Amino acid sequence: MKTKVMVGILGAVACLGLVSQAAEKELDKEEIKSYVVNNFKEHDERDALIDFDNDEKEEHTFMEWLGF
């Protein structure tokens, strides 16, 4: 019973790999490249809704970080 399950899982993984390879070969890479270039715009960091810059530039020791 255990070997049948393992063979089934191994077969499913192998089939997924084969399907993935076949699908990748069918994609037209130049068409995808032109679509991305024409339809996606660069995002300016100044217009971002989320500010990832931390204004607090202080460095804390490890003990201060722990709360001591």
N, C-alpha and C positions, 0 to 999 in steps of 0.2 A: 504494500500500500504506500509506504513512504517513498519508494523508488519511483512509483508511478507519478506521484505528485511532483517529485523533483524533475523527472523527465518532462512533465507537462509544463512546469515553470520554465525550464531551460528552453523548451520548444517555443513557448510564447515569447520569450526574450529574443530568441534568434529570429523569429518571424517579424517582430517589431523592428529589429535592426535591418532586416532585408527591405521591409516596406519603407523605412526611413531613407535608406540609400537610393531606392528607386525613385522616391518622391523628390529627393534632392537633385537627381540627375535630370528630372523633367523640368525643373525650374529654369526659366530664362533669366540668367544673372544680369544681363545688360538691361532688360526690361525692368527688373526690380531696381537696379541702380538708378535708371532714369526716373522712375516713379518716386523714389526717395528724394532725389535731388529736386524734383519739381514740386512735390507736395509737402515736404517737411521744411520748416523754417528753423533757423538757429534761435535759441532762446537767450536773450540778453539778461545777464545776471542782475543788472540794475532794476529790471522790471519784475523780478521774481517776487512772488507772494510770500515766500518763506525766506527769512533772513538767517543764513547759516553762519554768518560772521559773529563771533562772540566778542563783544566789546570789552569784556573783562579779560584782560591779558595777564592777570596775576598768576604766578606759579605757586602752587602749594606743595608742601612736603607730603610724603606718603602718610605720615602720622596725622597731619591736618586733614587730609582727604578721608582718613578713617574716622575723624571726629575727635581726636585727642588734642 
